[in-house]
């Protein structure tokens, strides 16, 4: 039984050898677990990445703490020398040499401008002098012409009126001025007379008849008293009046038998009045039984009748079946 039980009751020494896998010696565990339980020195060596000397930290942390020389080299973009800034900012800050060259160019431009202005001024003065000389010569010639003209005027005045011979020049020129004004008046009147002559000649060519210094025109169409007035006015004349027997006979001779023409005579406020506003005061040539006192018969006409010089008749002014006779008197300035 001791042998059977030998398997169960082994010696402590054998169990210790077999159980070496579980119960190892303290020393072995210490060696195997050296990764965990290390000596302070070993930990210090392995943990050197955390605890370093000041010199090593200074070398590894050089990106943060650098020497002044290194910072100055790396930060050259910010801390530059005055000369470098002057080269890069040359647009704003120029060197004294550049400024001196620009100053010379500005002085040269000013000098050219001054000389140009001086030349222009000289040319203007020269041109002005030439113009003044020309004007002086012209005025001198005008003075000579005036002097000769004055001599001729004085000679003419002396011949025109002996009383002006020997008088002073002021009186002679005063008389010459009066003669000149009179001459201008004659020229103006001559132009107006020429126009009137042309008008008369033109009217005669259109059928106007001269008599007693006047012109008369018998219309070719019929109309009312107002139409006759306007037509005569448009031709620069007036609806005829009658001043004497000869004129009456002439007017009757213009008409054919049983043809009547308006006279410039109408009743205004019950008074027979010529169209120029003058009341009838001279002879009248009413036919027998005329003028009629019938209402509306307030205008007069003349016709060819027997006996002569008794052919005036009253008629309605609105009637438009009569001719009319216009009269043009001469301009009193030509009489």
Residue, then its C-alpha position, 0 to 999 in steps of 0.5 A: x500500500x505504501x507503493x500504491x499510495x506513493x503516487x498520491x503521497x509524493x514527497x514534497x520535493x517531487x511535487x515541487x519539481x513537477x509543479x515547477x510550472x506553477x510554483x516557480x522560484x521567486x527568483x525565476x518569477x522576478x527574472x521573467x517579470x523583469x519587464x514589470x518589476x525593474x530596478x530604479x536605474x533600469x527604469x531611469x534608463x528606459x524612461x529616458x524619453x521622458x526625463x532628459x537632461x536640460x541640454x538634450x531638451x534644449x537640442x530637441x526643442x530647438x524649434x521652440x527655443x532658438x538662439x537670437x542668431x537663428x531667430x534672426x536668420x529664420x525671421x528674416x522676412x520680418x526683421x530685415x535690415x533698412x537697406x533691404x526694406x529700401x530695396x523692396x519698397x523702392x516705389x515709395x522710398x527712392x534713393x537720393x540719386x533718383x530724386x536728383x534725376x527727377x528734379x533735373x527733369x522737372x527743372x528742364x521742363x520748366x526751363x523749356x516752358x519758360x523759353x516757349x512762353x518768352x518766344x510766344x510773347x515776343x512773336x505777339x509783340x512783334x505782330x502787334x507792332x506790325x499791325x500798329x505800323x499798318x494802322x498808323x500808315x492807313x490813318x495817315x493816309x486817311x488824314x491826308x484824304x480828309x484834309x484834301x476833302x476839307x479843302x474841296x468842301x471849303x472851295x465848294x462852300x465859297x462858290x455856293x455862297x459868297x458870304x462864306x468866303x473868308x470865314x473860319x473853317x468851323x462855320x464852313x463845315x457847319x454849312x456843309x453839314x446842313x447841305x449834306x442833310x438836305x441832300x439826304x432828304x432829297x435822295x429819300x424823297x426821290x426814292x419815294x417818288x420813284x416808287x409812287x410813279x411805278x405804282x401809278x404806271x402799274x395801275x394804269x396797265x391794269x385798267x385804272x383811268x386818270x382824270x383831274x390828277x386822280x386815278x379811277x378804277x371801275x370793278x369788273x365784278x359785282x358786290x355789296x357796299x362792304x365788299x366794295x369798301x374792302x376791295x378799294x382799301x386792298x388796292x391802296x385807294x377808297x370808294x370814290x367821292x364826288x367833288x365837282x361837276x366835271x368829276x361827276x360827268x367823268x364817273x357817269x361816262x365810265x358806266x354803260x346804260x342801266x349800269x350802276x356803281x357804288x359811291x362812297x356815300x352812306x347815311x350815318x345817324x341820318x346824315x349822308x357822309x363820305x367814307x372818309x368821315x366827311x359830311x356832304x357839304x358840296x354839290x349833290x347829284x340826286x336823281x328826281x325823287x331821291x334820296x328815298x326815305x325808305x328804311x334800309x336804303x342808306x347807301x348811294x350809287x351813281x348810274x348813266x342817265x338823262x339828264x346828266x348830273x342827276x343820277x344818284x340813287x339810294x339803295x340797300x347796302x346789302x345788295x350785291x348786284x352793283x359794280x363799284x368805282x375806286x379812287x386813288x389821289x396823288x401823294x400830296x408831297x408830289x403836288 
